[in-house]
Amino acid sequence: MAAKQWKASDVPDLTGRKIVVTGASSGLGLVTAREFARVGAHVVLAVRDRAKGERAAEDMTGSVEVRELDLGDLSSVRAFASGWSGDLDVLVNNAGVMRVPEGRTVDGFEVHMGTNHLGPFALTALLLPHITDRVVTVSSFLHAKGRIDPADLYAERLPYDGSQAYNNTKLANLLFALELQRRLSATGSPVRSLAAHPGLSSTNLLGHIGGFQSLMLPLVGQSAEQGALPTLYAATQDLPGGTYVGPDGFRGLRGHPVVQQPSPTARDAVLGRELWELSAQLTSVEHSAGDVR
């Protein structure tokens, strides 16, 4: 259980640690990367827009660098991973899209599933031999509304719904994180897989929300600084693999980090294995949790 009122100022010294944060040019990713760098880590901002990433890095204190990564393009994922050498202490799978118009990635995947799940799945697989400590995957409290059918991964049997497409990928994130931990544990690996969610945070990820929800968000949502706390906690505290961290407030919408319980569907080991196997097939990536340091 998290200590009450755990804050960014409680992030421990990370001198000598190497951390990759995807989607680190804005929102939760920017805050996460900034806080890691502030306490001594060498942080790689893995971003789709290099110029935007460079601008974000200019305002950070500490050791940071910017590398291009488009999770919606498997060739970009492979290029990023092939350019990595040496150890990597922590990978934070933070980047994602939310409620965007119907579309496909360059690899032909539904845009939410391709960017939010299949891209991070492939990235983790390719970087896993370098990872020494943990993988933290950012999900959402909306994962509880997600549905995953391995026979219809993109939910094409139903009319397109951007909200539901997003929810589905957040469920996929948790299924992946927990299945990864099962596989790491089965091989006796010391590497851990954890997950976190930011509650309801006011970031640019919510740019496609309109109407009444957009008016209410500033009132009930929390800042990116507060929303990043569960990720920071999951990435730096001595927690067992498979831990899920979120805000401690009403319905997990806001507050300080605390260990939570994923939905029963997210903990479904059979579904987790089926999604894993399908993801490996779609990405053509051999994802062996035994192939780690």
C-alpha positions as CSV (number, residue, x, y, z in Angstrom):
1,M,0.0,0.0,0.0
2,A,1.3,3.4,-0.8
3,A,2.2,5.9,1.9
4,K,-0.4,8.5,2.4
5,Q,0.0,11.6,0.3
6,W,3.0,10.3,-1.7
7,K,4.3,13.1,-3.9
8,A,6.8,13.8,-6.7
9,S,9.2,15.1,-4.1
10,D,9.2,11.5,-2.7
11,V,10.7,10.1,-5.9
12,P,14.1,8.6,-4.7
13,D,17.5,9.5,-6.2
14,L,17.9,7.7,-9.5
15,T,21.5,8.6,-10.3
16,G,23.0,6.2,-12.8
17,R,19.6,4.8,-13.9
18,K,18.5,4.8,-17.6
19,I,14.8,5.2,-18.3
20,V,12.8,5.4,-21.6
21,V,9.5,7.2,-21.5
22,T,7.3,7.0,-24.6
23,G,5.1,10.0,-25.4
24,A,7.3,12.3,-23.3
25,S,6.9,15.5,-25.3
26,S,3.6,16.5,-23.5
27,G,1.1,15.6,-20.8
28,L,1.8,12.8,-18.4
29,G,4.8,11.6,-20.3
30,L,6.5,15.0,-20.1
31,V,5.9,15.3,-16.4
32,T,7.1,11.7,-15.8
33,A,10.3,12.2,-17.8
34,R,11.0,15.6,-16.1
35,E,10.7,14.1,-12.7
36,F,13.0,11.2,-13.5
37,A,15.6,13.5,-14.9
38,R,15.3,15.9,-11.9
39,V,16.4,13.1,-9.5
40,G,19.4,12.0,-11.5
41,A,18.2,9.5,-14.1
42,H,19.3,9.6,-17.7
43,V,16.0,9.8,-19.5
44,V,15.3,9.1,-23.1
45,L,12.2,11.0,-24.4
46,A,10.8,8.6,-27.1
47,V,8.6,10.8,-29.2
48,R,6.9,10.9,-32.6
49,D,7.7,14.6,-33.2
50,R,11.4,15.1,-32.6
51,A,11.2,18.9,-32.7
52,K,8.4,18.9,-30.1
53,G,10.5,16.5,-28.0
54,E,13.5,18.8,-28.2
55,R,11.4,21.7,-27.0
56,A,10.2,19.7,-24.1
57,A,13.7,18.6,-23.2
58,E,14.9,22.2,-23.1
59,D,12.8,22.8,-20.0
60,M,14.1,19.7,-18.1
61,T,16.9,19.7,-15.6
62,G,19.3,16.8,-15.8
63,S,20.5,14.3,-18.4
64,V,17.9,13.9,-21.2
65,E,18.0,13.0,-24.8
66,V,15.4,12.8,-27.5
67,R,14.9,9.8,-29.9
68,E,12.2,9.4,-32.5
69,L,9.6,6.7,-32.0
70,D,6.2,6.3,-33.7
71,L,4.3,3.4,-32.0
72,G,1.9,3.4,-34.9
73,D,4.6,2.3,-37.2
74,L,6.4,-1.0,-36.5
75,S,9.3,0.0,-38.7
76,S,9.9,2.9,-36.3
77,V,9.6,0.7,-33.3
78,R,12.2,-1.7,-34.7
79,A,14.5,1.2,-35.6
80,F,14.3,2.6,-32.1
81,A,15.0,-0.8,-30.5
82,S,17.9,-1.6,-32.8
83,G,19.5,1.7,-31.9
84,W,19.6,0.8,-28.2
85,S,22.8,-0.6,-26.7
86,G,23.6,-1.4,-23.2
87,D,21.3,-1.8,-20.2
88,L,17.9,-0.1,-19.7
89,D,16.6,0.0,-16.2
90,V,13.0,1.1,-16.8
91,L,10.7,1.2,-19.8
92,V,7.6,3.3,-19.3
93,N,5.0,2.6,-21.9
94,N,3.1,5.8,-21.7
95,A,2.3,7.1,-25.2
96,G,-1.1,6.6,-26.7
97,V,-4.0,8.1,-28.6
98,M,-7.6,8.6,-27.4
99,R,-11.0,8.9,-29.2
100,V,-9.4,9.7,-32.5
101,P,-11.4,9.4,-35.8
102,E,-11.6,5.9,-37.3
103,G,-8.4,5.0,-39.1
104,R,-5.5,2.6,-39.6
105,T,-1.8,2.7,-38.8
106,V,0.7,2.2,-41.5
107,D,0.7,-1.5,-40.7
108,G,-3.0,-1.7,-41.2
109,F,-4.0,-2.0,-37.5
110,E,-7.0,-0.1,-36.1
111,V,-5.3,3.2,-34.9
112,H,-6.1,2.8,-31.2
113,M,-5.1,-0.8,-30.9
114,G,-2.1,-0.3,-33.1
115,T,-0.7,2.7,-31.2
116,N,-1.8,1.9,-27.7
117,H,-1.2,-1.9,-27.5
118,L,0.5,-3.5,-30.5
119,G,3.2,-0.8,-30.8
120,P,4.1,-1.0,-27.0
121,F,3.9,-4.8,-27.2
122,A,6.5,-4.9,-29.9
123,L,8.7,-2.3,-28.3
124,T,8.8,-4.1,-25.0
125,A,9.6,-7.4,-26.8
126,L,12.5,-5.8,-28.7
127,L,13.9,-4.0,-25.6
128,L,13.4,-6.8,-23.1
129,P,16.9,-8.3,-23.4
130,H,18.2,-4.9,-22.2
131,I,15.8,-4.3,-19.4
132,T,17.2,-4.8,-15.9
133,D,14.5,-3.7,-13.5
134,R,10.9,-3.2,-14.8
135,V,8.4,-2.3,-17.4
136,V,5.6,0.1,-16.4
137,T,2.6,0.2,-18.7
138,V,0.1,3.1,-18.4
139,S,-3.5,2.0,-18.6
140,S,-6.7,3.7,-17.5
141,F,-9.6,3.3,-15.1
142,L,-11.7,3.0,-18.3
143,H,-10.1,-0.4,-18.9
144,A,-13.1,-1.8,-16.9
145,K,-15.4,-0.8,-19.8
146,G,-13.1,-2.4,-22.3
147,R,-13.9,-5.6,-24.3
148,I,-11.4,-7.8,-26.0
149,D,-12.4,-10.5,-28.5
150,P,-9.3,-12.1,-30.0
151,A,-11.5,-13.2,-33.0
152,D,-12.4,-9.6,-33.6
153,L,-9.6,-7.5,-32.1
154,Y,-10.6,-4.3,-33.7
155,A,-14.3,-4.8,-32.9
156,E,-15.2,-4.5,-36.6
157,R,-18.5,-6.3,-36.2
158,L,-19.8,-3.2,-34.5
159,P,-20.1,0.4,-35.7
160,Y,-16.9,2.4,-34.9
161,D,-16.9,4.0,-31.5
162,G,-13.8,5.9,-30.6
163,S,-14.5,5.8,-26.9
164,Q,-15.0,2.1,-26.9
165,A,-11.9,1.6,-29.1
166,Y,-9.8,3.5,-26.5
167,N,-11.3,1.5,-23.6
168,N,-10.5,-1.7,-25.3
169,T,-6.9,-0.8,-25.7
170,K,-6.6,0.2,-22.0
171,L,-7.9,-3.3,-21.2
172,A,-5.3,-4.7,-23.6
173,N,-2.6,-2.8,-21.8
174,L,-3.5,-4.5,-18.5
175,L,-3.9,-7.9,-20.0
176,F,-0.4,-7.5,-21.5
177,A,1.2,-6.2,-18.4
178,L,-0.1,-9.0,-16.2
179,E,0.6,-11.7,-18.8
180,L,4.1,-10.3,-19.1
181,Q,4.6,-10.7,-15.4
182,R,3.3,-14.3,-15.5
183,R,5.9,-15.1,-18.1
184,L,8.7,-13.3,-16.3
185,S,7.8,-15.2,-13.1
186,A,7.7,-18.5,-14.9
187,T,11.3,-18.0,-16.1
188,G,12.6,-16.8,-12.7
189,S,13.5,-13.4,-14.2
190,P,14.0,-10.6,-11.7
191,V,12.5,-8.1,-14.2
192,R,9.1,-6.9,-13.1
193,S,6.0,-5.8,-15.1
194,L,3.7,-3.2,-13.4
195,A,0.9,-1.0,-14.5
196,A,-0.5,2.4,-13.5
197,H,-3.4,4.7,-14.4
198,P,-3.6,8.5,-13.9
199,G,-7.2,8.8,-13.0
200,L,-8.9,11.6,-14.8
201,S,-6.2,14.0,-15.8
202,S,-6.5,17.2,-17.9
203,T,-4.0,16.6,-20.7
204,N,-3.9,17.0,-24.5
205,L,-4.9,13.3,-24.8
206,L,-8.4,14.5,-24.1
207,G,-8.4,16.9,-27.1
208,H,-11.2,14.9,-28.8
209,I,-13.6,15.2,-26.0
210,G,-16.4,17.7,-26.5
211,G,-19.6,19.0,-25.2
212,F,-20.5,18.7,-21.5
213,Q,-17.6,16.5,-20.7
214,S,-15.1,19.1,-21.9
215,L,-16.8,21.6,-19.6
216,M,-16.7,19.3,-16.6
217,L,-13.1,18.1,-17.0
218,P,-11.4,21.1,-15.5
219,L,-13.7,20.8,-12.5
220,V,-13.3,17.1,-11.7
221,G,-10.0,16.3,-13.4
222,Q,-6.5,16.7,-12.0
223,S,-3.3,18.2,-13.4
224,A,-0.8,16.2,-15.4
225,E,1.6,16.6,-12.4
226,Q,-0.8,14.8,-10.2
227,G,-1.8,12.3,-12.8
228,A,1.8,11.3,-13.3
229,L,2.2,10.2,-9.7
230,P,0.9,6.6,-10.1
231,T,3.4,6.0,-12.9
232,L,6.3,7.5,-10.9
233,Y,5.3,5.4,-7.9
234,A,5.1,2.2,-10.0
235,A,8.5,2.9,-11.6
236,T,10.4,3.7,-8.4
237,Q,9.0,1.9,-5.4
238,D,9.7,-1.6,-4.2
239,L,6.5,-3.3,-5.5
240,P,6.0,-6.8,-6.7
241,G,5.5,-7.6,-10.3
242,G,1.9,-7.4,-11.4
243,T,1.1,-4.4,-9.2
244,Y,-1.4,-1.9,-10.5
245,V,-1.3,1.7,-9.1
246,G,-3.8,4.5,-9.4
247,P,-5.1,7.5,-7.5
248,D,-6.7,6.9,-4.1
249,G,-9.6,9.4,-4.4
250,F,-13.2,8.8,-5.3
251,R,-13.5,6.1,-7.9
252,G,-9.8,6.5,-8.6
253,L,-10.4,9.7,-10.5
254,R,-7.9,11.8,-8.6
255,G,-5.6,11.7,-5.6
256,H,-2.3,10.2,-4.5
257,P,-0.9,6.8,-5.7
258,V,-2.2,3.6,-4.1
259,V,-2.1,0.0,-5.1
260,Q,-5.4,-1.0,-6.7
261,Q,-7.1,-4.1,-8.2
262,P,-7.6,-4.5,-12.0
263,S,-10.9,-5.6,-13.2
264,P,-11.7,-9.3,-13.3
265,T,-11.4,-9.3,-17.1
266,A,-7.9,-7.8,-16.9
267,R,-6.9,-10.6,-14.6
268,D,-8.2,-13.3,-17.0
269,A,-5.1,-15.4,-17.6
270,V,-6.7,-17.3,-20.5
271,L,-7.6,-14.1,-22.3
272,G,-4.2,-12.6,-21.5
273,R,-2.5,-15.5,-23.1
274,E,-4.7,-15.4,-26.2
275,L,-4.1,-11.7,-26.7
276,W,-0.4,-12.2,-26.2
277,E,-0.3,-14.9,-28.9
278,L,-2.3,-12.8,-31.3
279,S,-0.2,-9.8,-30.7
280,A,3.0,-11.7,-31.4
281,Q,1.5,-13.0,-34.6
282,L,0.3,-9.5,-35.8
283,T,3.5,-7.8,-35.0
284,S,5.8,-10.6,-36.2
285,V,7.8,-10.2,-33.0
286,E,9.0,-13.1,-30.9
287,H,8.2,-11.9,-27.4
288,S,10.1,-14.2,-25.1
289,A,10.0,-13.2,-21.4
290,G,12.8,-15.6,-20.8
291,D,15.1,-13.6,-23.0
292,V,16.1,-11.0,-20.4
293,R,19.1,-10.0,-18.3
